[in-house]
Amino acid sequence: MPIDFHMVAGAPEPVATFSHATEIDGWVFVTGQMPTVPGEPEAPLAEGIERQAHQVMRNLGAVLAGLGLSFAHVTMARAYLTRFERDYAAFNAVYQSYFEPGKLPARTCVGVTALARNALVEVDLVARRF
């Protein structure tokens, strides 16, 4: 079974060398998204975890939508926070607002020392077509 490599029109420009998503057998692996604005890859990042988290989730939503999917298809998420203790609760409030209550995907959330563009947050996803 071949792997499909997806670049989604209207999604943010990659900050490194990767596809927006790869797919095999109905499983979709969405590359971690940064809080960059599509069409403005060099623009300064928004201030604060809430604004950055919303931008990351909008960017993930754009990739999913470009593949005919939504957050309802997400089975697993991984979140990376550079200021874990300070930003964990605020990030969680934003993150959960993108999912139907009671239908949150499995998730890992870790503190990291740094992210590209000095971002405060990055999130990647695994989704499944149904």
N, CA, C and O atoms as a GROMACS GRO file, in nm:
protein
  520
    1MET      N    1   0.085  -0.118   0.000
    1MET     CA    2   0.000   0.000   0.000
    1MET      C    3   0.090   0.124   0.000
    1MET      O    4   0.177   0.137   0.086
    2PRO      N    5   0.070   0.214  -0.095
    2PRO     CA    6   0.157   0.332  -0.103
    2PRO      C    7   0.123   0.437   0.004
    2PRO      O    8   0.010   0.444   0.053
    3ILE      N    9   0.221   0.516   0.037
    3ILE     CA   10   0.204   0.630   0.128
    3ILE      C   11   0.173   0.752   0.043
    3ILE      O   12   0.240   0.777  -0.057
    4ASP      N   13   0.071   0.828   0.083
    4ASP     CA   14   0.039   0.955   0.017
    4ASP      C   15   0.104   1.067   0.097
    4ASP      O   16   0.098   1.070   0.220
    5PHE      N   17   0.165   1.160   0.025
    5PHE     CA   18   0.230   1.276   0.086
    5PHE      C   19   0.149   1.399   0.048
    5PHE      O   20   0.136   1.431  -0.071
    6HIS      N   21   0.094   1.469   0.147
    6HIS     CA   22   0.002   1.579   0.122
    6HIS      C   23   0.064   1.715   0.155
    6HIS      O   24   0.122   1.734   0.261
    7MET      N   25   0.049   1.807   0.060
    7MET     CA   26   0.072   1.950   0.085
    7MET      C   27  -0.063   2.016   0.060
    7MET      O   28  -0.121   1.999  -0.048
    8VAL      N   29  -0.112   2.092   0.156
    8VAL     CA   30  -0.247   2.145   0.153
    8VAL      C   31  -0.245   2.294   0.118
    8VAL      O   32  -0.183   2.374   0.188
    9ALA      N   33  -0.312   2.330   0.010
    9ALA     CA   34  -0.323   2.471  -0.029
    9ALA      C   35  -0.393   2.549   0.082
    9ALA      O   36  -0.495   2.504   0.136
   10GLY      N   37  -0.339   2.664   0.116
   10GLY     CA   38  -0.399   2.748   0.219
   10GLY      C   39  -0.352   2.717   0.359
   10GLY      O   40  -0.379   2.794   0.452
   11ALA      N   41  -0.282   2.607   0.377
   11ALA     CA   42  -0.224   2.574   0.508
   11ALA      C   43  -0.094   2.653   0.524
   11ALA      O   44  -0.040   2.704   0.426
   12PRO      N   45  -0.044   2.663   0.645
   12PRO     CA   46   0.080   2.740   0.665
   12PRO      C   47   0.197   2.684   0.587
   12PRO      O   48   0.206   2.564   0.562
   13GLU      N   49   0.286   2.773   0.550
   13GLU     CA   50   0.408   2.732   0.483
   13GLU      C   51   0.494   2.656   0.584
   13GLU      O   52   0.508   2.699   0.698
   14PRO      N   53   0.552   2.543   0.543
   14PRO     CA   54   0.637   2.467   0.635
   14PRO      C   55   0.755   2.550   0.686
   14PRO      O   56   0.814   2.629   0.612
   15VAL      N   57   0.788   2.530   0.813
   15VAL     CA   58   0.906   2.596   0.871
   15VAL      C   59   1.030   2.509   0.857
   15VAL      O   60   1.139   2.549   0.898
   16ALA      N   61   1.014   2.389   0.800
   16ALA     CA   62   1.125   2.296   0.776
   16ALA      C   63   1.087   2.211   0.655
   16ALA      O   64   0.993   2.243   0.582
   17THR      N   65   1.161   2.104   0.635
   17THR     CA   66   1.136   2.017   0.519
   17THR      C   67   1.043   1.904   0.559
   17THR      O   68   1.087   1.805   0.619
   18PHE      N   69   0.915   1.917   0.527
   18PHE     CA   70   0.817   1.814   0.558
   18PHE      C   71   0.691   1.833   0.474
   18PHE      O   72   0.670   1.939   0.414
   19SER      N   73   0.608   1.730   0.471
   19SER     CA   74   0.475   1.738   0.413
   19SER      C   75   0.380   1.783   0.523
   19SER      O   76   0.408   1.763   0.641
   20HIS      N   77   0.268   1.844   0.485
   20HIS     CA   78   0.168   1.879   0.586
   20HIS      C   79   0.114   1.753   0.653
   20HIS      O   80   0.084   1.753   0.773
   21ALA      N   81   0.102   1.646   0.576
   21ALA     CA   82   0.052   1.520   0.631
   21ALA      C   83   0.095   1.406   0.540
   21ALA      O   84   0.123   1.424   0.422
   22THR      N   85   0.101   1.289   0.600
   22THR     CA   86   0.118   1.166   0.522
   22THR      C   87   0.000   1.076   0.555
   22THR      O   88  -0.063   1.088   0.660
   23GLU      N   89  -0.029   0.985   0.463
   23GLU     CA   90  -0.148   0.901   0.482
   23GLU      C   91  -0.122   0.762   0.428
   23GLU      O   92  -0.062   0.745   0.322
   24ILE      N   93  -0.167   0.664   0.502
   24ILE     CA   94  -0.163   0.525   0.456
   24ILE      C   95  -0.280   0.450   0.518
   24ILE      O   96  -0.302   0.456   0.639
   25ASP      N   97  -0.353   0.379   0.435
   25ASP     CA   98  -0.462   0.292   0.480
   25ASP      C   99  -0.564   0.367   0.568
   25ASP      O  100  -0.615   0.311   0.665
   26GLY      N  101  -0.595   0.492   0.533
   26GLY     CA  102  -0.694   0.569   0.608
   26GLY      C  103  -0.641   0.639   0.730
   26GLY      O  104  -0.714   0.718   0.792
   27TRP      N  105  -0.517   0.614   0.768
   27TRP     CA  106  -0.453   0.682   0.881
   27TRP      C  107  -0.381   0.805   0.830
   27TRP      O  108  -0.305   0.798   0.733
   28VAL      N  109  -0.404   0.918   0.893
   28VAL     CA  110  -0.347   1.044   0.851
   28VAL      C  111  -0.261   1.098   0.964
   28VAL      O  112  -0.307   1.112   1.078
   29PHE      N  113  -0.136   1.129   0.932
   29PHE     CA  114  -0.039   1.180   1.030
   29PHE      C  115  -0.009   1.324   0.994
   29PHE      O  116   0.057   1.352   0.894
   30VAL      N  117  -0.058   1.416   1.077
   30VAL     CA  118  -0.045   1.559   1.050
   30VAL      C  119   0.079   1.612   1.121
   30VAL      O  120   0.094   1.598   1.242
   31THR      N  121   0.166   1.673   1.043
   31THR     CA  122   0.288   1.732   1.097
   31THR      C  123   0.256   1.838   1.203
   31THR      O  124   0.156   1.908   1.193
   32GLY      N  125   0.341   1.847   1.302
   32GLY     CA  126   0.324   1.949   1.405
   32GLY      C  127   0.312   2.087   1.344
   32GLY      O  128   0.392   2.125   1.258
   33GLN      N  129   0.212   2.161   1.387
   33GLN     CA  130   0.190   2.296   1.336
   33GLN      C  131   0.238   2.398   1.437
   33GLN      O  132   0.226   2.381   1.558
   34MET      N  133   0.291   2.505   1.382
   34MET     CA  134   0.342   2.617   1.461
   34MET      C  135   0.237   2.729   1.459
   34MET      O  136   0.143   2.723   1.380
   35PRO      N  137   0.252   2.829   1.544
   35PRO     CA  138   0.155   2.940   1.545
   35PRO      C  139   0.185   3.047   1.441
   35PRO      O  140   0.176   3.167   1.469
   36THR      N  141   0.221   3.003   1.320
   36THR     CA  142   0.244   3.096   1.211
   36THR      C  143   0.114   3.119   1.136
   36THR      O  144   0.023   3.036   1.140
   37VAL      N  145   0.104   3.232   1.068
   37VAL     CA  146  -0.016   3.267   0.993
   37VAL      C  147   0.005   3.228   0.847
   37VAL      O  148   0.104   3.269   0.786
   38PRO      N  149  -0.087   3.147   0.789
   38PRO     CA  150  -0.072   3.110   0.648
   38PRO      C  151  -0.059   3.234   0.560
   38PRO      O  152  -0.131   3.332   0.576
   39GLY      N  153   0.035   3.228   0.467
   39GLY     CA  154   0.059   3.340   0.377
   39GLY      C  155   0.152   3.445   0.434
   39GLY      O  156   0.194   3.536   0.362
   40GLU      N  157   0.184   3.436   0.562
   40GLU     CA  158   0.274   3.532   0.628
   40GLU      C  159   0.378   3.456   0.712
   40GLU      O  160   0.386   3.477   0.833
   41PRO      N  161   0.457   3.370   0.649
   41PRO     CA  162   0.547   3.283   0.726
   41PRO      C  163   0.653   3.355   0.808
   41PRO      O  164   0.703   3.300   0.906
   42GLU      N  165   0.688   3.475   0.771
   42GLU     CA  166   0.792   3.548   0.844
   42GLU      C  167   0.736   3.649   0.943
   42GLU      O  168   0.812   3.715   1.013
   43ALA      N  169   0.603   3.663   0.950
   43ALA     CA  170   0.542   3.759   1.042
   43ALA      C  171   0.572   3.718   1.186
   43ALA      O  172   0.584   3.599   1.216
   44PRO      N  173   0.584   3.816   1.275
   44PRO     CA  174   0.607   3.782   1.417
   44PRO      C  175   0.492   3.695   1.469
   44PRO      O  176   0.378   3.709   1.428
   45LEU      N  177   0.526   3.605   1.561
   45LEU     CA  178   0.424   3.520   1.621
   45LEU      C  179   0.340   3.602   1.719
   45LEU      O  180   0.388   3.700   1.776
   46ALA      N  181   0.216   3.561   1.737
   46ALA     CA  182   0.128   3.627   1.833
   46ALA      C  183   0.187   3.616   1.973
   46ALA      O  184   0.262   3.523   2.002
   47GLU      N  185   0.152   3.711   2.057
   47GLU     CA  186   0.198   3.709   2.197
   47GLU      C  187   0.108   3.618   2.279
   47GLU      O  188  -0.014   3.619   2.262
   48GLY      N  189   0.166   3.542   2.368
   48GLY     CA  190   0.091   3.465   2.467
   48GLY      C  191   0.047   3.328   2.421
   48GLY      O  192   0.026   3.303   2.302
   49ILE      N  193   0.034   3.239   2.518
   49ILE     CA  194  -0.001   3.100   2.487
   49ILE      C  195  -0.140   3.087   2.428
   49ILE      O  196  -0.159   3.006   2.338
   50GLU      N  197  -0.238   3.163   2.475
   50GLU     CA  198  -0.374   3.147   2.423
   50GLU      C  199  -0.379   3.180   2.274
   50GLU      O  200  -0.436   3.104   2.196
   51ARG      N  201  -0.322   3.292   2.235
   51ARG     CA  202  -0.325   3.332   2.094
   51ARG      C  203  -0.245   3.234   2.009
   51ARG      O  204  -0.288   3.198   1.899
   52GLN      N  205  -0.129   3.191   2.059
   52GLN     CA  206  -0.051   3.095   1.982
   52GLN      C  207  -0.123   2.960   1.972
   52GLN      O  208  -0.120   2.897   1.867
   53ALA      N  209  -0.185   2.917   2.080
   53ALA     CA  210  -0.256   2.788   2.077
   53ALA      C  211  -0.373   2.793   1.978
   53ALA      O  212  -0.394   2.698   1.904
   54HIS      N  213  -0.448   2.902   1.977
   54HIS     CA  214  -0.557   2.914   1.880
   54HIS      C  215  -0.504   2.909   1.738
   54HIS      O  216  -0.564   2.845   1.652
   55GLN      N  217  -0.392   2.976   1.710
   55GLN     CA  218  -0.336   2.975   1.574
   55GLN      C  219  -0.291   2.835   1.536
   55GLN      O  220  -0.314   2.792   1.423
   56VAL      N  221  -0.227   2.765   1.628
   56VAL     CA  222  -0.186   2.627   1.602
   56VAL      C  223  -0.307   2.541   1.568
   56VAL      O  224  -0.304   2.464   1.473
   57MET      N  225  -0.413   2.554   1.646
   57MET     CA  226  -0.532   2.473   1.622
   57MET      C  227  -0.600   2.512   1.490
   57MET      O  228  -0.651   2.425   1.420
   58ARG      N  229  -0.602   2.640   1.458
   58ARG     CA  230  -0.657   2.681   1.327
   58ARG      C  231  -0.572   2.622   1.214
   58ARG      O  232  -0.626   2.578   1.113
   59ASN      N  233  -0.441   2.622   1.231
   59ASN     CA  234  -0.353   2.565   1.128
   59ASN      C  235  -0.377   2.415   1.112
   59ASN      O  236  -0.381   2.365   1.000
   60LEU      N  237  -0.391   2.345   1.223
   60LEU     CA  238  -0.423   2.202   1.216
   60LEU      C  239  -0.558   2.181   1.149
   60LEU      O  240  -0.573   2.090   1.067
   61GLY      N  241  -0.654   2.264   1.183
   61GLY     CA  242  -0.787   2.255   1.121
   61GLY      C  243  -0.780   2.277   0.971
   61GLY      O  244  -0.853   2.212   0.896
   62ALA      N  245  -0.694   2.368   0.927
   62ALA     CA  246  -0.679   2.393   0.783
   62ALA      C  247  -0.621   2.271   0.712
   62ALA      O  248  -0.666   2.236   0.602
   63VAL      N  249  -0.524   2.206   0.772
   63VAL     CA  250  -0.467   2.085   0.712
   63VAL      C  251  -0.574   1.976   0.708
   63VAL      O  252  -0.593   1.912   0.604
   64LEU      N  253  -0.642   1.954   0.819
   64LEU     CA  254  -0.747   1.852   0.821
   64LEU      C  255  -0.854   1.881   0.715
   64LEU      O  256  -0.890   1.792   0.638
   65ALA      N  257  -0.903   2.005   0.711
   65ALA     CA  258  -1.007   2.041   0.615
   65ALA      C  259  -0.960   2.021   0.472
   65ALA      O  260  -1.038   1.977   0.386
   66GLY      N  261  -0.834   2.053   0.445
   66GLY     CA  262  -0.779   2.034   0.311
   66GLY      C  263  -0.775   1.889   0.269
   66GLY      O  264  -0.762   1.859   0.150
   67LEU      N  265  -0.785   1.800   0.365
   67LEU     CA  266  -0.787   1.656   0.337
   67LEU      C  267  -0.926   1.596   0.353
   67LEU      O  268  -0.944   1.474   0.350
   68GLY      N  269  -1.026   1.684   0.370
   68GLY     CA  270  -1.163   1.636   0.386
   68GLY      C  271  -1.192   1.581   0.524
   68GLY      O  272  -1.282   1.499   0.540
   69LEU      N  273  -1.115   1.624   0.624
   69LEU     CA  274  -1.130   1.575   0.761
   69LEU      C  275  -1.162   1.690   0.855
   69LEU      O  276  -1.161   1.807   0.815
   70SER      N  277  -1.188   1.657   0.980
   70SER     CA  278  -1.213   1.757   1.084
   70SER      C  279  -1.152   1.707   1.215
   70SER      O  280  -1.093   1.599   1.220
   71PHE      N  281  -1.166   1.788   1.321
   71PHE     CA  282  -1.115   1.745   1.451
   71PHE      C  283  -1.188   1.621   1.502
   71PHE      O  284  -1.136   1.551   1.589
   72ALA      N  285  -1.306   1.592   1.451
   72ALA     CA  286  -1.378   1.470   1.490
   72ALA      C  287  -1.306   1.344   1.445
   72ALA      O  288  -1.332   1.236   1.498
   73HIS      N  289  -1.215   1.355   1.349
   73HIS     CA  290  -1.140   1.240   1.299
   73HIS      C  291  -1.010   1.215   1.377
   73HIS      O  292  -0.944   1.114   1.355
   74VAL      N  293  -0.976   1.304   1.468
   74VAL     CA  294  -0.848   1.294   1.538
   74VAL      C  295  -0.854   1.186   1.645
   74VAL      O  296  -0.945   1.183   1.728
   75THR      N  297  -0.755   1.097   1.642
   75THR     CA  298  -0.747   0.988   1.740
   75THR      C  299  -0.637   1.012   1.844
   75THR      O  300  -0.645   0.958   1.954
   76MET      N  301  -0.536   1.091   1.809
   76MET     CA  302  -0.420   1.112   1.897
   76MET      C  303  -0.362   1.250   1.870
   76MET      O  304  -0.356   1.294   1.755
   77ALA      N  305  -0.319   1.316   1.975
   77ALA     CA  306  -0.252   1.445   1.961
   77ALA      C  307  -0.129   1.445   2.051
   77ALA      O  308  -0.125   1.381   2.156
   78ARG      N  309  -0.029   1.518   2.005
   78ARG     CA  310   0.091   1.541   2.087
   78ARG      C  311   0.113   1.691   2.090
   78ARG      O  312   0.118   1.757   1.987
   79ALA      N  313   0.128   1.743   2.211
   79ALA     CA  314   0.149   1.887   2.229
   79ALA      C  315   0.284   1.909   2.296
   79ALA      O  316   0.325   1.833   2.383
   80TYR      N  317   0.350   2.015   2.253
   80TYR     CA  318   0.482   2.051   2.304
   80TYR      C  319   0.476   2.196   2.352
   80TYR      O  320   0.442   2.286   2.275
   81LEU      N  321   0.511   2.218   2.478
   81LEU     CA  322   0.506   2.351   2.538
   81LEU      C  323   0.645   2.389   2.588
   81LEU      O  324   0.711   2.310   2.655
   82THR      N  325   0.689   2.510   2.555
   82THR     CA  326   0.821   2.554   2.601
   82THR      C  327   0.818   2.609   2.743
   82THR      O  328   0.922   2.614   2.810
   83ARG      N  329   0.701   2.649   2.790
   83ARG     CA  330   0.686   2.698   2.928
   83ARG      C  331   0.574   2.618   2.994
   83ARG      O  332   0.466   2.670   3.024
   84PHE      N  333   0.603   2.491   3.013
   84PHE     CA  334   0.503   2.393   3.053
   84PHE      C  335   0.425   2.434   3.177
   84PHE      O  336   0.302   2.443   3.174
   85GLU      N  337   0.494   2.459   3.285
   85GLU     CA  338   0.424   2.488   3.411
   85GLU      C  339   0.339   2.614   3.401
   85GLU      O  340   0.227   2.617   3.453
   86ARG      N  341   0.389   2.716   3.337
   86ARG     CA  342   0.315   2.841   3.324
   86ARG      C  343   0.196   2.828   3.230
   86ARG      O  344   0.089   2.884   3.257
   87ASP      N  345   0.213   2.755   3.118
   87ASP     CA  346   0.116   2.758   3.010
   87ASP      C  347   0.022   2.638   3.001
   87ASP      O  348  -0.071   2.639   2.921
   88TYR      N  349   0.045   2.535   3.081
   88TYR     CA  350  -0.030   2.410   3.068
   88TYR      C  351  -0.182   2.431   3.080
   88TYR      O  352  -0.257   2.386   2.993
   89ALA      N  353  -0.228   2.496   3.184
   89ALA     CA  354  -0.372   2.514   3.205
   89ALA      C  355  -0.435   2.598   3.094
   89ALA      O  356  -0.542   2.565   3.043
   90ALA      N  357  -0.370   2.707   3.057
   90ALA     CA  358  -0.424   2.794   2.952
   90ALA      C  359  -0.426   2.720   2.818
   90ALA      O  360  -0.522   2.733   2.742
   91PHE      N  361  -0.322   2.644   2.788
   91PHE     CA  362  -0.321   2.566   2.665
   91PHE      C  363  -0.437   2.466   2.664
   91PHE      O  364  -0.507   2.455   2.564
   92ASN      N  365  -0.457   2.394   2.775
   92ASN     CA  366  -0.565   2.295   2.782
   92ASN      C  367  -0.701   2.358   2.754
   92ASN      O  368  -0.784   2.298   2.686
   93ALA      N  369  -0.725   2.477   2.807
   93ALA     CA  370  -0.854   2.545   2.786
   93ALA      C  371  -0.878   2.572   2.637
   93ALA      O  372  -0.988   2.550   2.587
   94VAL      N  373  -0.775   2.618   2.568
   94VAL     CA  374  -0.787   2.643   2.424
   94VAL      C  375  -0.802   2.512   2.349
   94VAL      O  376  -0.894   2.497   2.268
   95TYR      N  377  -0.715   2.418   2.374
   95TYR     CA  378  -0.712   2.290   2.303
   95TYR      C  379  -0.848   2.220   2.308
   95TYR      O  380  -0.901   2.180   2.204
   96GLN      N  381  -0.904   2.205   2.427
   96GLN     CA  382  -1.028   2.128   2.438
   96GLN      C  383  -1.147   2.195   2.370
   96GLN      O  384  -1.246   2.129   2.338
   97SER      N  385  -1.137   2.324   2.347
   97SER     CA  386  -1.248   2.395   2.281
   97SER      C  387  -1.264   2.356   2.134
   97SER      O  388  -1.365   2.388   2.073
   98TYR      N  389  -1.167   2.287   2.078
   98TYR     CA  390  -1.173   2.246   1.937
   98TYR      C  391  -1.234   2.106   1.919
   98TYR      O  392  -1.249   2.059   1.806
   99PHE      N  393  -1.268   2.041   2.029
   99PHE     CA  394  -1.323   1.906   2.023
   99PHE      C  395  -1.460   1.903   2.088
   99PHE      O  396  -1.491   1.983   2.176
  100GLU      N  397  -1.541   1.809   2.043
  100GLU     CA  398  -1.673   1.789   2.102
  100GLU      C  399  -1.656   1.744   2.247
  100GLU      O  400  -1.572   1.658   2.275
  101PRO      N  401  -1.733   1.800   2.339
  101PRO     CA  402  -1.721   1.758   2.480
  101PRO      C  403  -1.734   1.606   2.495
  101PRO      O  404  -1.822   1.544   2.434
  102GLY      N  405  -1.647   1.549   2.575
  102GLY     CA  406  -1.650   1.405   2.599
  102GLY      C  407  -1.588   1.322   2.488
  102GLY      O  408  -1.586   1.199   2.498
  103LYS      N  409  -1.536   1.387   2.383
  103LYS     CA  410  -1.475   1.313   2.271
  103LYS      C  411  -1.336   1.368   2.242
  103LYS      O  412  -1.303   1.400   2.128
  104LEU      N  413  -1.257   1.376   2.347
  104LEU     CA  414  -1.118   1.422   2.331
  104LEU      C  415  -1.031   1.306   2.284
  104LEU      O  416  -1.047   1.194   2.332
  105PRO      N  417  -0.938   1.331   2.191
  105PRO     CA  418  -0.849   1.224   2.148
  105PRO      C  419  -0.749   1.190   2.258
  105PRO      O  420  -0.729   1.266   2.352
  106ALA      N  421  -0.686   1.075   2.244
  106ALA     CA  422  -0.573   1.043   2.330
  106ALA      C  423  -0.468   1.152   2.310
  106ALA      O  424  -0.460   1.212   2.203
  107ARG      N  425  -0.388   1.180   2.415
  107ARG     CA  426  -0.295   1.292   2.401
  107ARG      C  427  -0.174   1.275   2.490
  107ARG      O  428  -0.181   1.219   2.600
  108THR      N  429  -0.063   1.325   2.441
  108THR     CA  430   0.058   1.342   2.519
  108THR      C  431   0.091   1.490   2.515
  108THR      O  432   0.081   1.553   2.410
  109CYS      N  433   0.131   1.546   2.629
  109CYS     CA  434   0.171   1.686   2.635
  109CYS      C  435   0.299   1.693   2.715
  109CYS      O  436   0.304   1.650   2.830
  110VAL      N  437   0.403   1.748   2.655
  110VAL     CA  438   0.533   1.751   2.720
  110VAL      C  439   0.594   1.891   2.716
  110VAL      O  440   0.563   1.971   2.627
  111GLY      N  441   0.678   1.918   2.811
  111GLY     CA  442   0.757   2.040   2.811
  111GLY      C  443   0.885   2.017   2.732
  111GLY      O  444   0.948   1.912   2.745
  112VAL      N  445   0.921   2.114   2.652
  112VAL     CA  446   1.042   2.105   2.570
  112VAL      C  447   1.126   2.232   2.591
  112VAL      O  448   1.076   2.333   2.639
  113THR      N  449   1.252   2.225   2.556
  113THR     CA  450   1.341   2.340   2.578
  113THR      C  451   1.326   2.449   2.473
  113THR      O  452   1.350   2.566   2.501
  114ALA      N  453   1.286   2.411   2.350
  114ALA     CA  454   1.273   2.512   2.245
  114ALA      C  455   1.193   2.454   2.129
  114ALA      O  456   1.189   2.333   2.109
  115LEU      N  457   1.129   2.545   2.053
  115LEU     CA  458   1.058   2.510   1.931
  115LEU      C  459   1.101   2.607   1.821
  115LEU      O  460   1.153   2.715   1.849
  116ALA      N  461   1.079   2.568   1.696
  116ALA     CA  462   1.110   2.656   1.584
  116ALA      C  463   1.040   2.790   1.601
  116ALA      O  464   0.932   2.798   1.659
  117ARG      N  465   1.104   2.894   1.551
  117ARG     CA  466   1.051   3.031   1.555
  117ARG      C  467   1.030   3.082   1.698
  117ARG      O  468   0.960   3.181   1.717
  118ASN      N  469   1.089   3.017   1.797
  118ASN     CA  470   1.070   3.053   1.938
  118ASN      C  471   0.924   3.046   1.981
  118ASN      O  472   0.880   3.122   2.067
  119ALA      N  473   0.850   2.956   1.920
  119ALA     CA  474   0.708   2.938   1.952
  119ALA      C  475   0.694   2.884   2.094
  119ALA      O  476   0.784   2.821   2.149
  120LEU      N  477   0.578   2.911   2.152
  120LEU     CA  478   0.544   2.859   2.284
  120LEU      C  479   0.480   2.721   2.276
  120LEU      O  480   0.480   2.647   2.374
  121VAL      N  481   0.424   2.686   2.158
  121VAL     CA  482   0.348   2.562   2.145
  121VAL      C  483   0.356   2.507   2.003
  121VAL      O  484   0.366   2.582   1.906
  122GLU      N  485   0.352   2.375   1.994
  122GLU     CA  486   0.340   2.302   1.869
  122GLU      C  487   0.253   2.181   1.897
  122GLU      O  488   0.262   2.123   2.005
  123VAL      N  489   0.170   2.142   1.802
  123VAL     CA  490   0.082   2.026   1.818
  123VAL      C  491   0.083   1.946   1.688
  123VAL      O  492   0.072   2.003   1.580
  124ASP      N  493   0.096   1.813   1.700
  124ASP     CA  494   0.078   1.726   1.584
  124ASP      C  495  -0.037   1.630   1.612
  124ASP      O  496  -0.076   1.612   1.727
  125LEU      N  497  -0.090   1.568   1.507
  125LEU     CA  498  -0.210   1.486   1.519
  125LEU      C  499  -0.199   1.356   1.440
  125LEU      O  500  -0.124   1.346   1.343
  126VAL      N  501  -0.275   1.259   1.485
  126VAL     CA  502  -0.303   1.138   1.407
  126VAL      C  503  -0.455   1.134   1.391
  126VAL      O  504  -0.529   1.147   1.488
  127ALA      N  505  -0.500   1.116   1.268
  127ALA     CA  506  -0.643   1.109   1.240
  127ALA      C  507  -0.672   0.981   1.162
  127ALA      O  508  -0.582   0.919   1.106
  128ARG      N  509  -0.798   0.944   1.159
  128ARG     CA  510  -0.841   0.825   1.086
  128ARG      C  511  -0.965   0.857   1.006
  128ARG      O  512  -1.062   0.912   1.059
  129ARG      N  513  -0.962   0.823   0.879
  129ARG     CA  514  -1.082   0.841   0.795
  129ARG      C  515  -1.188   0.740   0.837
  129ARG      O  516  -1.155   0.625   0.867
  130PHE      N  517  -1.313   0.782   0.840
  130PHE     CA  518  -1.424   0.690   0.868
  130PHE      C  519  -1.541   0.722   0.780
  130PHE      O  520  -1.645   0.656   0.788
   0.00000   0.00000   0.00000
